[in-house]
């Protein structure tokens, strides 16, 4: 299955700049220590969306780290990849 950039955008619920925005001060909201060197953070609704979104990143050659946002009770991932609606 080949995923498109549009598919990726539809799979993610929220996207924000991550690197350099002092997320380190909120480390307790994650189930594991995230990669603070990644530029962006993305939230997804469920595990299925997480798997498909990260498959798109693999397909396009981007690294990522999967994590969990305990505050919003949602899967997240960080990556250098900038989606089309990221406010950077």
TAHUQUI-V18151 format. One line per field, one symbol per residue. ss: DSSP state (H for helix, E for strand, - for the rest). phi: phi as a letter, one per 20 degrees, with the letter a starting at -180 (. if undefined). burial: # if it has 9 or more other C-alpha atoms within 8 Angstrom, else .. A space follows every 10 residues. Layout:
ss: ???
phi: ???
burial: ???
This chain:
ss: ----HHHHHH HEEEEEE--- --HHHHHHHE ---------E EEEE--HHHH HHHHHHHHHH ---EEEEEE- ---EEEEEE- --------
phi: .dedffggff eeebcbfdfn dmfgfdgfed fcffefeffc ccdcfbffff ffffffffge ndebcebcef fdlcfcbdaf feffdfed
burial: ..#...###. ###.#####. ..#...#..# #..#.#.### #####...## .########. .#.##.#### ...####### .....#..
